[in-house]
Amino acid sequence: MMTRTKTRLTALLTAALLTAGATAQAQETSENYLAYPYGFVGLQGGGQVTFTDYNNWKLITPTASVSAGMFFTPVVGARLHFNGLWDKGGLWQNDYRYDYHYLTTDLDLMINLVNLITKKDYNRWNAYLIGGVGLTYSWNNDDAWELKQLMPRAYKKDYISHNFRVGAMVDYNITPRWSVNLEVAANSLNDRFNSKIGYGDDWKLTAQLGVAYKFGKKHKKVVKPEVWETRTDTIWYDDAVFTPHVKDGKATWNVFYKIRESDFEADEQLAAIGAFLKDHRDCKVDIKSYADVETGNPKINMEYSKQRCEKAVKALTDAGVPASSITSAYYGDTVQPFADNDKNRVTIIVATGLKDINEKSMVKKFKTKEVRYRVE
């Protein structure tokens, strides 16, 4: 029975250790941690059993621990550990169970196997090998004392035994100062601890989950030297290209008159003509004047168209248009440029010229540029 119980407990605790270790290993290592040496305090709770020839599953009782210690290097630490409080024993002859209390005080050495293997000062998860020695004080053993005739090694009052411990702990750092852990430990005590004769030390197995707080100075982060390299980048961009081009320009303006009028009153047209001439080169200005056929007679109408033409030429030359660029003619009522009769009292001015333009187009171009970038 005791062998099967040990096997079951070992399987359960091994699975718990592997689960905790896998969870911790998946976490990211923090660069913010405590410098060595640093101290810690911890609280734990779980279950324990002192193995005997009774049904050990019925002897599992709760247990709790408090500890304080220090890690001197990333690998080596020590702690003072207090564990108790309840325990059970059993006598198989008459299926009798008895309760008693105990408190174990151990001085433990702790070896961080992860830091030992990885040669790092800090890992998010850690695995510790634990070994220690101490004393176990037990009391309130009255239930076993009642069967003194069957258990001659039963004690009524207090009893002090040695305690040798070996165990393992998986610890996961939630933050640089707080961590959670799972610890399994085997404790060897004097054969009389559970009031029975086994001709060898009693073995107590404890399995506990806990939390620890670490205190000390924070590690000063070492800034690694920066490593830079240079690469050549190709940069593509849109560029504007202007192609010289000559464009033919032409504009027409109409100046209308009332009956029997010939004065050139056309400030708006003069301004537009001036703008055209300024914007073009090699300009020619052609002026043609007319009279409507339904008013007056051919002789009078020819005179009106002549006056209109001459006054238009004078207005343009007075405005600065070179006389050499002006051609003119008048037609009286012999030509009617418009279908509407009233519109034929008109001077039509046509300006032509050449305009130099740069036709804009966008083309793809590239250039190279050396860029420095940080490697580490």
Backbone hydrogen bonds, N-H to C=O, Kabsch-Sander energy under -0.5 kcal/mol:
donor,donor_aa,acceptor,acceptor_aa,energy
5,T,1,M,-2.2
6,K,2,M,-2.2
7,T,3,T,-1.9
8,R,4,R,-2.3
9,L,5,T,-2.5
10,T,6,K,-2.4
11,A,7,T,-2.1
12,L,8,R,-2.4
13,L,9,L,-2.5
14,T,10,T,-2.2
15,A,11,A,-2.1
16,A,12,L,-2.0
17,L,13,L,-2.3
18,L,14,T,-2.4
19,T,15,A,-2.3
20,A,16,A,-2.4
21,G,17,L,-2.5
22,A,18,L,-2.5
23,T,19,T,-2.3
24,A,20,A,-2.2
25,Q,21,G,-2.4
26,A,22,A,-1.3
27,Q,24,A,-1.5
33,Y,31,E,-0.8
35,A,217,K,-3.1
38,Y,71,F,-1.6
39,G,215,F,-2.3
40,F,69,G,-2.2
41,V,213,Y,-2.2
42,G,67,S,-2.3
43,L,211,V,-2.4
44,Q,65,S,-2.3
45,G,209,L,-2.6
46,G,63,T,-2.5
47,G,207,A,-2.3
48,Q,61,T,-2.5
49,V,205,L,-1.9
51,F,49,V,-0.7
51,F,203,W,-2.6
56,N,54,Y,-0.9
58,K,55,N,-1.2
59,L,56,N,-1.2
60,I,57,W,-0.7
61,T,48,Q,-2.5
63,T,46,G,-2.0
64,A,84,G,-3.7
65,S,44,Q,-2.2
66,V,82,F,-2.1
67,S,42,G,-2.1
68,A,80,L,-1.8
69,G,40,F,-2.5
70,M,78,A,-2.5
71,F,38,Y,-2.8
72,F,70,M,-0.6
72,F,76,V,-1.5
73,T,76,V,-1.8
77,G,110,M,-2.4
78,A,70,M,-2.4
79,R,108,D,-2.0
80,L,68,A,-3.1
81,H,79,R,-0.5
81,H,106,D,-2.9
82,F,66,V,-2.8
83,N,104,T,-2.5
84,G,64,A,-2.3
85,L,102,Y,-0.6
86,W,62,P,-0.7
87,D,100,Y,-1.9
89,G,98,Y,-2.6
91,L,96,Y,-3.2
92,W,90,G,-0.5
95,D,92,W,-0.5
96,Y,91,L,-2.3
98,Y,89,G,-2.2
100,Y,87,D,-2.1
101,H,139,W,-2.7
102,Y,85,L,-1.6
103,L,137,Y,-2.2
104,T,83,N,-3.5
105,T,135,L,-3.0
106,D,81,H,-2.8
106,D,104,T,-0.5
107,L,133,V,-2.9
108,D,79,R,-2.5
108,D,106,D,-0.6
109,L,131,G,-3.6
110,M,77,G,-3.0
111,I,129,L,-2.4
112,N,75,V,-2.9
112,N,110,M,-0.5
113,L,111,I,-1.0
113,L,127,A,-2.6
114,V,127,A,-0.7
116,L,112,N,-1.6
117,I,113,L,-1.9
118,T,114,V,-3.1
119,K,115,N,-1.6
126,N,171,D,-2.8
128,Y,169,M,-3.3
129,L,111,I,-2.4
130,I,128,Y,-0.5
130,I,167,G,-2.7
131,G,109,L,-2.0
132,G,165,R,-2.1
133,V,107,L,-1.5
134,G,163,N,-1.9
135,L,105,T,-1.8
136,T,161,S,-3.2
137,Y,103,L,-3.0
138,S,136,T,-0.5
138,S,159,Y,-3.1
139,W,101,H,-2.2
141,N,156,K,-0.7
143,D,99,D,-0.5
145,W,141,N,-1.7
146,E,142,D,-1.3
147,L,144,A,-1.5
148,K,145,W,-1.5
150,L,147,L,-1.2
151,M,147,L,-2.2
154,A,151,M,-2.2
159,Y,138,S,-2.3
161,S,136,T,-2.8
163,N,134,G,-2.1
164,F,188,S,-2.1
165,R,132,G,-2.9
166,V,186,A,-2.0
167,G,130,I,-2.9
168,A,184,V,-2.6
169,M,128,Y,-2.1
170,V,182,L,-2.5
171,D,126,N,-2.8
172,Y,180,V,-3.2
173,N,124,R,-3.1
174,I,172,Y,-0.8
174,I,178,W,-1.4
175,T,178,W,-2.1
179,S,212,A,-1.9
180,V,172,Y,-2.2
181,N,210,G,-2.3
182,L,170,V,-2.3
183,E,208,Q,-2.9
184,V,168,A,-2.6
185,A,206,T,-2.4
186,A,166,V,-3.0
187,N,204,K,-3.2
188,S,164,F,-3.1
189,L,187,N,-0.5
189,L,202,D,-2.6
190,N,162,H,-0.6
193,F,190,N,-2.1
194,N,191,D,-0.5
195,S,192,R,-2.0
196,K,191,D,-0.6
198,G,196,K,-0.7
202,D,189,L,-1.6
204,K,187,N,-2.8
205,L,49,V,-2.7
206,T,185,A,-2.6
207,A,47,G,-2.6
208,Q,183,E,-2.7
209,L,45,G,-2.6
210,G,181,N,-2.5
211,V,43,L,-2.4
212,A,179,S,-2.6
213,Y,41,V,-2.8
214,K,177,R,-2.8
215,F,39,G,-2.6
219,H,33,Y,-3.9
221,K,219,H,-0.7
223,V,221,K,-0.6
224,K,222,V,-0.6
228,W,226,E,-0.5
229,E,373,Y,-2.5
231,R,371,V,-2.6
233,D,231,R,-0.6
233,D,369,K,-3.2
235,I,233,D,-0.5
235,I,367,K,-3.4
236,W,234,T,-0.5
237,Y,365,K,-2.9
239,D,363,V,-3.0
241,V,361,S,-3.5
243,T,241,V,-0.5
243,T,359,E,-2.7
245,H,357,I,-2.9
247,K,355,K,-3.0
249,G,353,G,-3.6
251,A,351,A,-2.3
253,W,349,I,-2.6
255,V,347,T,-2.3
256,F,254,N,-0.5
257,Y,345,R,-2.5
261,E,258,K,-1.8
265,E,263,D,-1.3
266,A,264,F,-0.8
270,L,266,A,-2.3
271,A,267,D,-2.3
272,A,268,E,-1.9
273,I,269,Q,-2.7
274,G,270,L,-2.6
275,A,271,A,-2.0
276,F,272,A,-2.1
277,L,273,I,-2.5
278,K,274,G,-1.9
279,D,275,A,-1.5
280,H,276,F,-0.8
281,R,354,L,-2.9
284,K,352,T,-2.3
285,V,325,S,-3.2
286,D,350,V,-3.0
287,I,327,T,-3.0
288,K,348,I,-2.1
289,S,329,A,-1.8
290,Y,346,V,-2.5
291,A,332,G,-2.8
295,T,292,D,-0.7
301,N,297,N,-2.9
302,M,298,P,-2.1
303,E,299,K,-1.7
304,Y,300,I,-2.4
305,S,301,N,-2.3
306,K,302,M,-1.9
307,Q,303,E,-2.7
308,R,304,Y,-2.7
309,C,305,S,-2.0
310,E,306,K,-2.7
311,K,307,Q,-2.7
312,A,308,R,-1.5
313,V,309,C,-2.3
314,K,310,E,-2.4
315,A,311,K,-2.2
316,L,312,A,-2.0
317,T,313,V,-2.6
318,D,314,K,-2.9
319,A,315,A,-1.2
320,G,317,T,-1.2
321,V,316,L,-2.6
325,S,322,P,-1.3
326,I,323,A,-1.5
327,T,285,V,-2.8
329,A,287,I,-1.8
331,Y,289,S,-2.2
334,T,331,Y,-2.1
341,N,339,A,-0.6
343,K,340,D,-1.1
344,N,341,N,-1.7
345,R,342,D,-0.9
346,V,344,N,-1.8
347,T,255,V,-2.2
348,I,288,K,-3.3
349,I,253,W,-2.8
349,I,347,T,-0.6
350,V,286,D,-2.6
350,V,348,I,-0.5
351,A,251,A,-2.7
352,T,284,K,-2.6
353,G,249,G,-2.0
354,L,281,R,-2.8
355,K,247,K,-3.0
356,D,354,L,-0.5
357,I,245,H,-3.5
357,I,355,K,-0.6
359,E,243,T,-3.1
359,E,357,I,-0.6
361,S,241,V,-2.3
363,V,239,D,-2.7
365,K,237,Y,-2.8
367,K,235,I,-2.2
369,K,233,D,-2.4
371,V,231,R,-3.3
373,Y,229,E,-2.5
375,V,227,V,-3.6
376,E,227,V,-1.2
